[in-house]
Every structure is written in structure tokens, then in C-alpha cells.
């Protein structure tokens, strides 16, 4: 009897030790997943040898690593393996998270029906737990699925459902986020009045709670709305306020985006000189932060704005830099099939050819002007000589 008691006690202690170890490994994975992928992956492998439940967690976090690296197909496989394993433990918290993340990676691959099925499973578990924030998150994700299919009425409906749930919580910040998302949907649907109402609600919450960066991002959205309505002065005021907050809070990426939005505003007013200055500032700051995507955007804008002002040399230079970065970003992208690449190459070559023709045309005009001036100059010299000899032309 004593031996049996000791065996049960040892098993209990061993179980507790493994659970503690898994929590410690999980904490380490979360700490290094953003800056040390290799270490995070090796920690996942360590989970596999701890217990059956450790295998579930190992698969889940391998899915998280793939998610972070935007490897959607790999993440899908790991989340599915994690779910199959977790079902044996009826861990509703982890199952809700795994189904939710599975739904998102399926959405990113445009598998809308499968994505909706996974998010609905997550919603079931959140309802069982009566987790209001989780329920609201599921509604927001369902909204995203319909938004990606351009079914804006249904997307709006699910955002409103999320708002009604969050009103029963003390989570004002999440509520502000949904207000902002709903405003974006109304903007896409060109319901400007409702869009402005919900942007303002989001801004008021962020401002009241001292969330200055989120407030600045909403100000950018309001600025974009004003620009779309043709209210350029109001839009500029909002964007400049947002830019100031980004600078004060050292949010360099958002700062660059704000410069780009201001450049677009001036371009819409056909004030291309100011648009070029702002785009050059955005590009300079994007280079300083190694933000290739933002460099790409600013270079494309500079190519367009210089083209509008018939500054062909600058336009061509910016276009060629744009193509170099774009080609760099495409390397290793299996989704970018040969057909798309071939069409892009054709467009790229034709655009470079067009810009070179414009440059050649300007060079020819300049050359002809120089020749005319040379002829006039020679004529004047000859006339001067003849006058001296009193033999007029």
C-alpha cells in the first residue's frame, strides 16, 4: 500500500514538474520568436520530448513561428496538427486560439470557406468559455473574411456584433479598434457620414486613455477620408497632427506613411512640387530604417510625380530604383507565377522605353536649340567681321 502511494505521489510530482517545464519553455519561445527564430524552433522540439501535451504545444508554436514568417501553408499544417492533438485534452483555451489562427492563415491564402469554418469553431469554444473578448475577436475575423470577398454589408454586420459584445466589457481599447475597423468598412462602401462618426468615436477613446499612437493612426484615417471627399485643407490638418504625434513618439514607420499620405494629398491638388518634396522625405527616412516596402511606395510616387511634371530623367531614375527593389522582394515568392512575372517584365520594358524616348526627345530639342544658337552666333560673328571691313551682309 505504501509503495502504491509513493508511486502515485511521484507521478503527481513528475506531472507538476513537466507542466512547470512546459510553461518555462513557452515563456522562452514567446521572448525569442521575433528575433531568434532558430532558438524558438529548437525550443519547440524540446517540447516534443516532454509529454503528449508538450507535442500539442510544440506543433502550436511551430505554427506561430511560421505565422510570424508569413509561411501560411506551413503554419496551416502545424495548426492542424496541434488541433488534432489538443482535441484529446479538451483544452478549450488553446483550441480556441489554434482554430482562430488557423482561420487567419487560411484567409491569407484566400481559402474563405475553410477560414470561416475554422473561425466558427473558435467562436464555439469562446462561447463555451463565455469569453466576451474572444467572441468579439471571432466576429471581427469573420468580418475580415467577408471584407476580403467584397461583401461589405455582411462585414459591417459582424463588426457591429463585435461592438455590441465589447460594450459589455471594460475593454474600451478593443472597442475603439472595432470602431476604427467599422469606419474603414463604411469608407470603402462610400458611406462617408457613418465612417466619420465611427472614426471620431475611436479617436475620442484613444485620446481619453492617452493612447497617442493609436489616436494618430485614426487621425490619418480621418485625413484620408477628408481627402477622398475633396476636403483637402481639413485632410492636411489631420495628417499634419498625426505626423507630429508620430514624430514625438518615434514611430518611424507611421511617420513615413504620413509623409506619403501628405504627398498624395498635394498630388491630388496637382501641386506636384510639394508632393515630390514630401515623397523624397519619405524615401530618405524609409532608407534609414531599411523599410523596403515603404521605399518601394515612395519611389513609385516619385516616378509618377516627376512624370506628371515631365521631369523625365528623375522619373526614369526613380522607376529603375523601384524595379530593382520590387524584383528583390519577389525573390523566392512561389506564388508569383511566370505569367505575372512575364506581364510585369513586358510593362517594365515598355515603361523604360517610353521614358527613354521622352529623354531622347528632350535631348534632341536641346541639341537643335544649341545648333540654332551656334548658327546665330556664327552669323553674328561673320556680320561683325563684315561691318569692320565695311562690307555689310
Backbone torsions as a table, in degrees:
resi	resn	phi	psi	omega
1	UNK	NA	-41.3	179.2
2	UNK	-63.0	-42.6	180.0
3	UNK	-63.1	-40.5	179.8
4	UNK	-64.2	-41.7	179.2
5	UNK	-63.0	-43.7	178.4
6	UNK	-62.4	-40.1	-179.8
7	UNK	-63.1	-44.1	179.7
8	UNK	-64.2	-41.6	-179.8
9	UNK	-63.7	-43.9	179.5
10	UNK	-62.6	-39.3	179.4
11	UNK	-65.1	-40.3	179.6
12	UNK	-64.5	-45.8	179.0
13	UNK	-63.1	-43.2	180.0
14	UNK	-61.7	-43.0	179.0
15	UNK	-61.1	-43.1	179.1
16	UNK	-64.5	-39.5	179.4
17	UNK	-63.1	-43.5	-179.8
18	UNK	-64.0	-42.6	178.9
19	UNK	-61.1	-42.2	178.4
20	UNK	-64.2	-42.6	178.9
21	UNK	-61.8	-43.7	-179.7
22	UNK	-62.7	-40.5	177.8
23	UNK	-63.8	-39.0	178.7
24	UNK	-66.0	-43.5	178.4
25	UNK	-64.0	-42.4	179.6
26	UNK	-59.3	-44.0	178.6
27	UNK	-60.4	-42.6	179.5
28	UNK	-66.6	-37.9	178.0
29	UNK	-61.6	-46.6	-178.7
30	UNK	-62.7	-31.5	-179.2
31	UNK	-74.4	-30.8	-173.7
32	UNK	-111.6	1.9	-174.8
33	UNK	-64.2	-27.3	-177.1
34	UNK	-85.2	-29.2	-173.5
35	UNK	-125.1	-1.0	177.7
36	UNK	-148.1	76.9	-175.8
37	UNK	-61.0	-41.3	-177.7
38	UNK	-61.2	-42.7	179.3
39	UNK	-66.6	-42.4	178.9
40	UNK	-59.4	-41.3	-179.7
41	UNK	-66.3	-40.0	179.2
42	UNK	-66.9	-33.3	176.3
43	UNK	-67.8	-35.0	174.7
44	UNK	-61.8	-43.4	178.8
45	UNK	-62.0	-33.7	178.0
46	UNK	-65.9	-34.4	178.1
47	UNK	-61.7	-35.3	-176.2
48	UNK	-58.9	-30.5	-175.4
49	UNK	-93.3	-1.1	-176.5
50	UNK	-83.0	-45.6	-177.8
51	UNK	-171.2	174.2	177.0
52	UNK	-63.5	-40.3	177.8
53	UNK	-67.6	-32.8	175.7
54	UNK	-60.3	-34.5	177.2
55	UNK	-63.1	-43.0	178.4
56	UNK	-58.0	-47.1	-179.0
57	UNK	-67.5	-37.8	178.5
58	UNK	-58.8	-47.0	177.6
59	UNK	-62.9	-42.3	-178.3
60	UNK	-59.8	-47.4	-176.6
61	UNK	-75.8	-25.5	170.9
62	UNK	-65.8	-35.2	173.5
63	UNK	-63.1	-40.4	178.8
64	UNK	-64.6	-39.8	178.7
65	UNK	-63.3	-45.8	178.9
66	UNK	-63.8	-38.3	177.3
67	UNK	-59.4	-47.2	-178.1
68	UNK	-61.6	-32.1	-179.4
69	UNK	-90.5	5.8	-179.9
70	UNK	60.9	30.2	175.5
71	UNK	-95.7	79.1	-168.1
72	UNK	-62.9	-42.1	-177.9
73	UNK	-65.1	-41.1	178.7
74	UNK	-66.3	-43.3	178.2
75	UNK	-60.0	-40.9	178.6
76	UNK	-57.3	-46.4	-178.9
77	UNK	-61.5	-45.8	-178.2
78	UNK	-68.8	-39.6	178.2
79	UNK	-63.2	-40.5	177.7
80	UNK	-61.8	-42.8	178.3
81	UNK	-63.9	-40.2	178.9
82	UNK	-63.1	-44.4	-179.9
83	UNK	-61.9	-46.6	179.0
84	UNK	-56.1	-38.4	-179.4
85	UNK	-74.7	-45.2	-176.7
86	UNK	-65.2	-27.1	179.0
87	UNK	-59.7	-26.5	178.3
88	UNK	-72.9	-17.2	-177.1
89	UNK	-109.8	-9.2	-179.1
90	UNK	52.8	42.4	178.3
91	UNK	-84.4	91.7	-172.8
92	UNK	-64.0	-34.5	-179.5
93	UNK	-63.3	-51.7	-177.5
94	UNK	-71.6	-34.9	178.1
95	UNK	-63.9	-42.2	178.3
96	UNK	-59.6	-43.3	-179.7
97	UNK	-66.8	-43.5	-178.1
98	UNK	-65.5	-44.3	178.1
99	UNK	-64.5	-39.0	179.1
100	UNK	-61.4	-49.0	-178.2
101	UNK	-69.1	-34.3	174.5
102	UNK	-61.0	-44.2	178.8
103	UNK	-59.8	-38.6	-179.4
104	UNK	-67.9	-44.9	-178.3
105	UNK	-68.8	-30.6	174.6
106	UNK	-68.6	-36.7	176.0
107	UNK	-61.9	-43.6	-179.0
108	UNK	-64.8	-19.3	177.1
109	UNK	-98.7	6.7	178.9
110	UNK	66.7	25.3	173.8
111	UNK	-91.9	76.0	-167.6
112	UNK	-65.3	-43.4	-178.4
113	UNK	-65.4	-43.9	178.9
114	UNK	-66.8	-36.6	177.7
115	UNK	-62.6	-46.5	-179.6
116	UNK	-62.1	-39.4	178.8
117	UNK	-62.1	-43.8	-179.0
118	UNK	-67.5	-43.5	-179.6
119	UNK	-65.2	-37.5	177.5
120	UNK	-64.7	-34.9	175.8
121	UNK	-65.6	-42.0	176.6
122	UNK	-60.2	-42.8	179.3
123	UNK	-59.7	-40.6	178.4
124	UNK	-58.1	-45.7	-179.9
125	UNK	-67.5	-37.2	179.0
126	UNK	-66.9	-36.3	177.5
127	UNK	-67.3	-41.1	177.6
128	UNK	-59.4	-38.1	-179.2
129	UNK	-83.1	-9.1	-174.1
130	UNK	55.3	40.5	179.8
131	UNK	-91.1	96.4	-172.9
132	UNK	-61.7	-41.6	178.2
133	UNK	-62.1	-40.2	178.9
134	UNK	-66.3	-38.9	177.7
135	UNK	-63.2	-46.2	179.5
136	UNK	-61.7	-39.7	178.9
137	UNK	-63.2	-40.6	178.0
138	UNK	-61.7	-43.0	178.0
139	UNK	-62.1	-39.6	178.1
140	UNK	-64.5	-40.2	179.8
141	UNK	-68.1	-37.0	175.5
142	UNK	-63.7	-39.6	176.7
143	UNK	-58.2	-42.7	179.6
144	UNK	-62.1	-38.7	179.8
145	UNK	-60.6	-46.2	-179.8
146	UNK	-71.1	-34.3	177.3
147	UNK	-61.0	-42.5	179.8
148	UNK	-66.6	-16.9	176.2
149	UNK	-100.0	10.8	-178.9
150	UNK	62.1	25.6	176.7
151	UNK	-98.7	73.3	-169.0
152	UNK	-69.1	-32.7	179.6
153	UNK	-60.9	-43.9	-179.7
154	UNK	-71.0	-38.6	178.4
155	UNK	-60.0	-42.9	178.0
156	UNK	-62.6	-41.7	-179.7
157	UNK	-58.6	-43.6	-178.9
158	UNK	-73.4	-31.0	174.3
159	UNK	-65.6	-39.0	177.8
160	UNK	-65.1	-37.4	175.9
161	UNK	-61.2	-41.7	179.0
162	UNK	-63.3	-39.7	179.1
163	UNK	-62.5	-44.6	-179.5
164	UNK	-62.0	-36.0	177.9
165	UNK	-69.4	-47.2	-175.8
166	UNK	-67.6	-22.6	176.5
167	UNK	-64.2	-21.3	179.4
168	UNK	-90.7	8.1	178.0
169	UNK	-118.5	175.2	175.2
170	UNK	-97.9	15.3	-174.2
171	UNK	-91.7	79.5	-178.4
172	UNK	-67.0	-33.8	-176.0
173	UNK	-66.3	-44.8	176.0
174	UNK	-62.1	-38.2	178.4
175	UNK	-61.1	-42.8	178.0
176	UNK	-61.3	-39.3	178.1
177	UNK	-61.0	-40.1	179.5
178	UNK	-72.2	-37.4	174.5
179	UNK	-56.6	-44.7	180.0
180	UNK	-63.1	-44.5	179.2
181	UNK	-62.6	-41.1	179.9
182	UNK	-65.1	-39.6	177.7
183	UNK	-60.8	-40.2	178.3
184	UNK	-62.0	-42.5	179.5
185	UNK	-63.6	-41.9	177.4
186	UNK	-65.0	-35.0	177.8
187	UNK	-64.2	-45.8	178.2
188	UNK	-60.0	-38.3	-179.9
189	UNK	-80.4	2.6	179.2
190	UNK	60.4	30.1	171.3
191	UNK	-96.7	79.1	-170.4
192	UNK	-64.9	-34.8	-178.3
193	UNK	-62.6	-50.0	179.5
194	UNK	-66.2	-37.1	179.3
195	UNK	-59.0	-46.9	-178.5
196	UNK	-65.6	-37.3	179.5
197	UNK	-59.3	-47.3	-175.7
198	UNK	-77.2	-31.0	172.5
199	UNK	-61.4	-43.3	-178.7
200	UNK	-63.7	-40.2	177.8
201	UNK	-61.7	-43.1	179.3
202	UNK	-64.4	-45.3	-178.4
203	UNK	-61.7	-42.2	-178.4
204	UNK	-61.8	-40.6	-180.0
205	UNK	-67.0	-46.7	179.9
206	UNK	-62.2	-41.5	-179.3
207	UNK	-64.3	-44.5	-179.0
208	UNK	-62.4	-36.1	-176.9
209	UNK	-92.8	4.1	177.0
210	UNK	73.7	21.8	178.1
211	UNK	-90.3	79.6	-170.1
212	UNK	-67.3	-36.3	-179.6
213	UNK	-67.1	-43.3	177.6
214	UNK	-64.5	-38.4	177.2
215	UNK	-61.0	-42.3	-180.0
216	UNK	-62.3	-39.8	179.9
217	UNK	-65.7	-36.9	176.3
218	UNK	-68.5	-38.2	176.2
219	UNK	-59.3	-38.7	175.2
220	UNK	-60.4	-43.6	-179.9
221	UNK	-64.9	-40.2	177.2
222	UNK	-64.7	-40.5	176.8
223	UNK	-58.8	-43.5	178.5
224	UNK	-62.0	-40.2	177.4
225	UNK	-61.8	-45.9	-179.3
226	UNK	-62.5	-39.6	178.5
227	UNK	-62.9	-42.8	179.9
228	UNK	-63.3	-30.4	177.7
229	UNK	-82.9	-4.7	-178.3
230	UNK	81.9	11.7	178.7
231	UNK	-93.3	74.9	-168.6
232	UNK	-67.2	-39.0	-178.7
233	UNK	-65.6	-42.4	177.6
234	UNK	-65.8	-40.1	178.8
235	UNK	-63.4	-43.1	179.1
236	UNK	-62.1	-41.9	-179.9
237	UNK	-60.7	-44.5	179.5
238	UNK	-64.0	-44.6	-177.5
239	UNK	-67.7	-37.4	178.7
240	UNK	-68.7	-37.2	175.5
241	UNK	-63.5	-42.7	178.6
242	UNK	-63.0	-44.8	-179.5
243	UNK	-58.6	-42.3	179.7
244	UNK	-61.0	-42.5	179.8
245	UNK	-67.0	-38.3	178.0
246	UNK	-64.0	-41.6	-180.0
247	UNK	-65.1	-45.6	-179.0
248	UNK	-62.6	-35.2	-177.6
249	UNK	-95.6	5.1	176.6
250	UNK	55.6	40.2	173.4
251	UNK	-93.6	87.3	-170.4
252	UNK	-64.9	-39.0	-178.7
253	UNK	-64.2	-48.1	179.3
254	UNK	-64.5	-34.4	177.2
255	UNK	-60.4	-45.7	179.0
256	UNK	-62.3	-43.3	179.3
257	UNK	-62.0	-38.5	179.2
258	UNK	-64.9	-41.1	175.6
259	UNK	-59.4	-41.7	178.8
260	UNK	-63.4	-39.9	179.5
261	UNK	-67.6	-38.7	176.2
262	UNK	-65.2	-38.5	177.0
263	UNK	-61.0	-42.9	178.8
264	UNK	-62.4	-39.3	178.9
265	UNK	-59.4	-48.3	-178.8
266	UNK	-67.3	-34.1	178.3
267	UNK	-65.0	-38.5	178.4
268	UNK	-64.9	-24.9	176.3
269	UNK	-89.8	4.8	-177.5
270	UNK	64.0	22.8	175.1
271	UNK	-95.7	75.3	-169.0
272	UNK	-73.5	-27.1	178.7
273	UNK	-61.8	-45.6	178.4
274	UNK	-67.7	-38.2	178.5
275	UNK	-61.4	-39.8	179.3
276	UNK	-66.8	-43.3	-179.8
277	UNK	-60.4	-45.3	-178.8
278	UNK	-67.9	-38.9	178.3
279	UNK	-67.4	-36.8	176.5
280	UNK	-64.5	-38.2	176.5
281	UNK	-64.4	-43.8	178.8
282	UNK	-61.0	-42.7	-178.3
283	UNK	-66.4	-41.8	179.1
284	UNK	-60.4	-45.1	-179.2
285	UNK	-70.6	-34.0	177.3
286	UNK	-65.7	-37.1	176.7
287	UNK	-66.7	-39.5	-179.8
288	UNK	-63.6	-30.3	-178.1
289	UNK	-100.9	5.0	-179.2
290	UNK	57.0	32.1	179.2
291	UNK	-89.1	91.3	-173.9
292	UNK	-62.5	-40.8	-179.7
293	UNK	-60.2	-41.4	179.7
294	UNK	-74.2	-31.8	173.3
295	UNK	-61.3	-42.3	180.0
296	UNK	-59.0	-47.9	-179.2
297	UNK	-62.0	-46.0	-177.1
298	UNK	-67.3	-38.2	178.4
299	UNK	-65.8	-39.3	178.8
300	UNK	-64.9	-41.8	178.0
301	UNK	-61.8	-44.0	179.3
302	UNK	-62.8	-38.5	176.7
303	UNK	-60.4	-46.2	-178.2
304	UNK	-67.8	-47.5	-175.4
305	UNK	-66.3	-40.2	176.7
306	UNK	-67.2	-33.1	177.2
307	UNK	-65.4	-40.1	-179.7
308	UNK	-63.7	-33.8	-179.8
309	UNK	-92.1	6.9	179.2
310	UNK	60.0	31.6	172.9
311	UNK	-91.7	79.6	-167.6
312	UNK	-66.8	-37.1	-178.6
313	UNK	-62.5	-49.5	178.8
314	UNK	-64.3	-39.7	-179.9
315	UNK	-60.7	-46.6	179.7
316	UNK	-63.2	-44.4	-179.6
317	UNK	-60.8	-43.8	179.7
318	UNK	-68.3	-36.2	179.1
319	UNK	-66.1	-41.9	179.7
320	UNK	-65.2	-39.9	176.0
321	UNK	-64.3	-40.3	178.3
322	UNK	-59.4	-44.5	-178.9
323	UNK	-64.7	-40.4	179.8
324	UNK	-59.6	-48.1	-179.0
325	UNK	-67.9	-40.3	-179.7
326	UNK	-62.3	-42.8	178.1
327	UNK	-64.7	-35.7	177.9
328	UNK	-63.1	-42.7	-178.0
329	UNK	-69.3	-23.6	-178.6
330	UNK	-80.9	-16.6	-175.5
331	UNK	-58.7	127.9	177.8
332	UNK	82.1	3.5	-179.9
333	UNK	-88.6	100.7	-175.8
334	UNK	-68.3	-25.6	-178.5
335	UNK	-68.6	-27.2	-179.4
336	UNK	-75.7	90.6	-172.7
337	UNK	-77.2	169.5	-174.9
338	UNK	-60.4	-35.5	-177.8
339	UNK	-62.0	-46.0	-179.5
340	UNK	-64.8	-44.6	180.0
341	UNK	-61.6	-40.5	-179.4
342	UNK	-63.7	-43.7	179.3
343	UNK	-65.7	-39.6	178.9
344	UNK	-65.5	-40.5	-180.0
345	UNK	-62.7	-41.1	179.8
346	UNK	-63.2	-43.8	179.6
347	UNK	-65.1	-43.0	-179.8
348	UNK	-59.3	-47.3	-178.1
349	UNK	-64.5	-40.3	-179.1
350	UNK	-68.5	-36.7	179.5
351	UNK	-68.4	-43.7	177.7
352	UNK	-62.4	-40.5	178.8
353	UNK	-62.3	-42.4	179.4
354	UNK	-62.5	-48.1	-179.2
355	UNK	-64.3	-38.0	177.7
356	UNK	-65.6	-36.8	177.8
357	UNK	-63.3	-41.2	178.7
358	UNK	-64.3	-40.6	177.7
359	UNK	-63.4	-43.1	179.3
360	UNK	-62.1	-40.6	179.9
361	UNK	-61.5	-44.4	179.7
362	UNK	-65.0	-41.7	178.7
363	UNK	-61.8	-40.6	179.5
364	UNK	-64.9	-42.2	178.2
365	UNK	-61.9	-45.3	179.9
366	UNK	-61.1	-43.1	179.9
367	UNK	-62.6	-43.1	-179.8
368	UNK	-64.6	-38.9	177.7
369	UNK	-63.2	-43.3	178.7
370	UNK	-60.6	-43.0	179.9
371	UNK	-62.4	-43.3	179.7
372	UNK	-61.3	-45.0	179.2
373	UNK	-64.0	-36.5	177.3
374	UNK	-63.6	-43.3	179.7
375	UNK	-62.6	-44.6	178.7
376	UNK	-61.7	-41.9	179.9
377	UNK	-61.3	-45.5	179.5
378	UNK	-62.2	-42.1	179.9
379	UNK	-60.2	-44.1	-179.5
380	UNK	-65.7	-39.2	178.0
381	UNK	-62.5	-45.6	179.9
382	UNK	-61.3	-43.7	-179.6
383	UNK	-62.6	-39.1	179.5
384	UNK	-62.7	-43.4	179.8
385	UNK	-64.0	-44.3	-179.4
386	UNK	-63.8	-38.1	179.6
387	UNK	-62.8	-41.3	-179.8
388	UNK	-62.3	-34.2	179.2
389	UNK	-88.9	4.2	-178.0
390	UNK	58.6	29.9	171.5
391	UNK	-114.4	92.8	-174.8
392	UNK	-74.3	156.0	-177.8
393	UNK	-60.6	NA	NA
